[in-house]
């Protein structure tokens, strides 16, 4: 049952973010821990002795809260007690949607909401580019790429 819940929960909280896990020692297996008990540090902790068990990379996350939720779930799944953020990068992507057009008898007709009042334009007309190939909606989205190191305390 737990093997089904973790991937399902991870899918729900991660949204469109992609998660990659690279374990440092492939032969080491630790018992799973409670995700609510996982500590998230902004830098490498110096207060307790620990071993680094793996690297968790989250790409295209939208918020730091989303990153921390996924970090807790994945670190707990692999037996970690805490995780610290090794690197964090913010990047932007611009998306544009374009109106659809159809062509009939040498004319270009734009489709979609807001184009019903335009008259047909000739194929080689400059306005065809604006009406049928111009951008309809532009959005710039900011995403985070965060790398965290899962750790397990040596002495508890």
C-alpha positions as CSV (number, residue, x, y, z in Angstrom):
1,X,0.0,0.0,0.0
2,X,2.8,2.4,0.9
3,X,4.5,1.7,-2.5
4,X,1.4,3.0,-4.2
5,X,0.7,6.0,-2.0
6,X,4.2,7.6,-2.3
7,X,4.2,7.9,-6.2
8,X,0.6,9.0,-6.2
9,X,1.2,11.7,-3.6
10,X,4.4,12.8,-5.4
11,X,2.4,13.1,-8.7
12,X,-0.2,15.2,-7.0
13,X,2.1,17.7,-5.2
14,X,4.7,18.0,-8.0
15,X,2.3,19.1,-10.7
16,X,4.3,19.6,-13.9
17,X,7.7,19.5,-12.1
18,X,10.1,16.7,-13.0
19,X,11.9,14.9,-10.2
20,X,15.2,13.0,-10.6
21,X,16.9,11.0,-7.8
22,X,20.5,9.9,-7.9
23,X,21.6,7.7,-4.9
24,X,25.3,7.9,-4.1
25,X,25.5,4.3,-2.9
26,X,23.2,2.1,-4.9
27,X,23.7,-0.9,-2.5
28,X,22.7,1.0,0.7
29,X,19.0,0.7,1.6
30,X,17.6,2.6,4.5
31,X,14.1,2.2,6.0
32,X,11.6,4.9,4.9
33,X,11.0,7.7,7.4
34,X,8.1,10.0,8.0
35,X,7.9,12.9,5.5
36,X,6.6,15.3,8.2
37,X,9.8,14.7,10.2
38,X,12.2,15.7,7.3
39,X,14.0,18.9,8.0
40,X,14.8,21.2,5.0
41,X,17.9,23.4,5.3
42,X,18.9,26.3,3.1
43,X,22.6,25.3,3.4
44,X,24.7,22.4,4.6
45,X,24.0,21.8,8.3
46,X,27.0,21.9,10.6
47,X,25.3,21.0,13.9
48,X,25.2,17.2,13.5
49,X,27.2,14.5,11.9
50,X,25.5,12.9,8.8
51,X,26.1,11.0,5.6
52,X,24.9,12.2,2.2
53,X,22.7,9.5,0.7
54,X,21.6,11.0,-2.6
55,X,20.8,14.0,-4.8
56,X,17.3,15.0,-5.6
57,X,16.8,17.4,-8.5
58,X,13.5,19.1,-9.2
59,X,13.0,20.9,-12.5
60,X,10.2,23.3,-13.5
61,X,8.8,23.7,-10.1
62,X,6.6,26.8,-9.6
63,X,7.2,27.6,-5.9
64,X,9.6,26.9,-3.2
65,X,6.8,25.4,-1.1
66,X,6.2,22.8,-3.9
67,X,9.9,22.0,-3.9
68,X,10.0,21.5,-0.1
69,X,7.0,19.2,-0.2
70,X,8.6,17.0,-2.9
71,X,11.9,17.0,-1.2
72,X,10.3,15.8,2.0
73,X,8.5,13.0,0.2
74,X,11.5,11.8,-1.7
75,X,14.0,12.1,1.1
76,X,11.6,10.1,3.4
77,X,11.1,7.4,0.7
78,X,14.9,6.8,0.5
79,X,15.4,6.9,4.3
80,X,16.7,10.4,4.8
81,X,16.4,12.5,8.0
82,X,16.9,15.9,6.3
83,X,17.7,17.6,3.1
84,X,19.7,20.7,2.3
85,X,19.5,22.8,-0.8
86,X,22.7,22.5,-2.8
87,X,21.7,24.9,-5.7
88,X,18.7,26.8,-6.8
89,X,18.2,28.4,-10.2
90,X,15.3,30.5,-11.5
91,X,14.6,30.5,-15.2
92,X,11.8,31.9,-17.4
93,X,10.0,30.5,-20.5
94,X,7.7,32.4,-22.8
95,X,4.7,30.7,-24.3
96,X,2.6,32.0,-27.1
97,X,-0.6,30.6,-28.6
98,X,-1.6,31.4,-32.2
99,X,-5.0,31.8,-33.7
100,X,-6.1,29.1,-36.1
101,X,-6.8,30.0,-39.7
102,X,-8.4,28.3,-42.6
103,X,-7.9,29.1,-46.3
104,X,-10.6,29.1,-48.9
105,X,-10.5,30.5,-52.5
106,X,-7.3,32.4,-52.0
107,X,-8.5,34.1,-48.7
108,X,-7.3,33.5,-45.2
109,X,-10.0,33.4,-42.5
110,X,-9.0,33.7,-38.9
111,X,-10.9,31.4,-36.5
112,X,-11.6,31.8,-32.8
113,X,-13.1,34.2,-30.4
114,X,-12.7,37.9,-31.3
115,X,-12.0,37.4,-35.0
116,X,-15.6,37.2,-36.3
117,X,-15.6,40.9,-37.5
118,X,-12.4,40.6,-39.7
119,X,-12.9,40.4,-43.5
120,X,-11.0,37.7,-45.4
121,X,-7.5,38.8,-46.6
122,X,-5.5,37.7,-49.6
123,X,-2.8,35.1,-49.0
124,X,0.0,37.5,-49.8
125,X,-1.5,40.4,-47.8
126,X,0.5,41.7,-44.8
127,X,-2.6,41.6,-42.7
128,X,-2.8,37.9,-43.1
129,X,0.4,37.6,-41.0
130,X,-1.1,39.7,-38.3
131,X,-4.6,38.2,-38.2
132,X,-3.6,34.5,-38.8
133,X,-0.1,34.2,-37.6
134,X,0.3,37.0,-35.1
135,X,0.4,36.0,-31.4
136,X,-2.9,35.6,-29.8
137,X,-1.7,35.2,-26.2
138,X,1.8,35.5,-24.7
139,X,2.7,34.4,-21.2
140,X,6.1,34.3,-19.5
141,X,6.3,31.7,-16.7
142,X,9.1,31.5,-14.1
143,X,10.3,28.1,-13.0
144,X,12.7,26.8,-10.4
145,X,15.4,24.1,-10.8
146,X,16.5,23.1,-7.3
147,X,19.1,20.4,-6.3
148,X,18.9,19.1,-2.8
149,X,21.1,16.6,-1.0
150,X,19.3,14.0,1.1
151,X,21.2,13.3,4.4
152,X,20.9,10.7,7.1
153,X,22.1,11.5,10.6
154,X,24.9,9.2,11.9
155,X,23.8,9.4,15.5
156,X,20.2,9.9,16.5
